[in-house]
Amino acid sequence: MKLSNPVRALGAMAILAAFVAPALAYTGQDLAGGAKISLDAAKATALKAQPGTVADQELEKESGGSGLRYSFDIKNGAVTHEVGIGAVTGAVLENSAEGPNAD
């Protein structure tokens, strides 16, 4: 049985999607084993410190001392705040307004 080109292309896309989809969860999910608090608990703490809407979230390993932390970009009106929550302690490590050229 010979497959047509559209069927082959569809099959190739399905295989590619199977490998790409796991990478789309949240940035830093591979570090989650080192976290003592959950993403949901960290998000609740961040929103208590800075009310608004979470625009982006990640778990990251910061060099220079703060270690493993959740980082949330929280939009409140026209201003976006970056709120960092310690992934081991649950403490608020950062709560600052981002400038116009935020990364």
C-alpha positions as CSV (number, residue, x, y, z in Angstrom):
1,M,0.0,0.0,0.0
2,K,1.5,3.3,-1.1
3,L,0.7,6.4,1.1
4,S,0.0,9.7,-0.5
5,N,2.2,12.8,0.3
6,P,-0.5,14.5,2.5
7,V,-0.9,11.3,4.6
8,R,2.9,11.1,5.0
9,A,3.0,14.8,6.0
10,L,0.2,14.3,8.5
11,G,2.0,11.3,10.0
12,A,5.2,13.3,10.3
13,M,3.4,16.2,12.0
14,A,1.8,13.8,14.5
15,I,5.2,12.3,15.5
16,L,6.7,15.7,15.8
17,A,3.8,16.9,18.0
18,A,4.4,14.0,20.3
19,F,7.9,15.2,21.0
20,V,7.2,18.9,21.2
21,A,4.0,18.9,23.4
22,P,5.8,17.9,26.7
23,A,8.1,20.9,26.4
24,L,5.1,23.3,26.4
25,A,4.0,22.8,30.0
26,Y,5.7,25.6,32.0
27,T,9.3,26.7,31.7
28,G,11.5,25.0,34.3
29,Q,9.2,22.0,34.9
30,D,12.3,19.8,34.8
31,L,13.5,21.5,38.0
32,A,10.2,20.8,39.9
33,G,11.8,17.9,41.8
34,G,13.9,20.3,43.8
35,A,10.9,22.5,44.8
36,K,9.4,22.1,48.2
37,I,6.3,24.0,47.4
38,S,4.0,23.6,44.4
39,L,3.5,25.9,41.5
40,D,-0.1,26.6,42.7
41,A,1.0,27.5,46.2
42,A,3.7,29.8,44.9
43,K,1.2,31.4,42.5
44,A,-1.2,32.0,45.4
45,T,1.6,33.7,47.4
46,A,2.6,35.8,44.4
47,L,-0.9,37.0,43.8
48,K,-1.3,37.8,47.5
49,A,1.9,40.0,47.3
50,Q,0.9,41.5,44.0
51,P,-2.8,41.3,42.9
52,G,-3.4,41.0,39.1
53,T,-3.4,38.5,36.3
54,V,-0.5,36.0,35.8
55,A,0.9,36.6,32.3
56,D,3.9,34.3,32.5
57,Q,5.3,31.8,35.0
58,E,8.4,29.8,35.3
59,L,10.6,27.8,37.7
60,E,14.2,28.9,37.4
61,K,17.5,28.4,39.1
62,E,19.0,31.8,39.9
63,S,22.7,32.2,40.1
64,G,24.0,34.5,42.8
65,G,22.2,33.3,45.9
66,S,18.4,33.0,45.7
67,G,18.6,29.5,44.2
68,L,15.5,27.8,42.9
69,R,12.5,30.1,42.6
70,Y,9.2,30.5,40.8
71,S,9.0,33.7,38.8
72,F,5.7,35.3,37.9
73,D,4.9,38.2,35.6
74,I,1.7,39.7,37.0
75,K,-0.1,42.3,35.0
76,N,-2.1,44.9,37.0
77,G,-3.5,47.5,34.7
78,A,-0.7,48.8,32.4
79,V,2.0,47.7,34.7
80,T,3.7,44.3,34.9
81,H,5.4,43.2,38.1
82,E,7.9,40.4,38.4
83,V,7.3,38.5,41.6
84,G,9.8,35.8,42.7
85,I,8.8,33.1,45.2
86,G,11.4,30.8,46.8
87,A,10.6,27.3,45.6
88,V,12.0,25.8,48.9
89,T,10.9,28.4,51.5
90,G,7.8,29.9,49.9
91,A,9.1,33.4,50.7
92,V,8.6,36.4,48.5
93,L,12.1,37.1,47.0
94,E,11.2,39.9,44.6
95,N,8.3,42.1,43.8
96,S,9.2,44.8,41.3
97,A,7.7,46.7,38.4
98,E,9.2,45.7,35.1
99,G,10.6,48.4,32.8
100,P,9.6,48.9,29.2
101,N,12.3,46.5,28.0
102,A,11.6,43.5,30.2
103,D,12.8,40.1,29.1
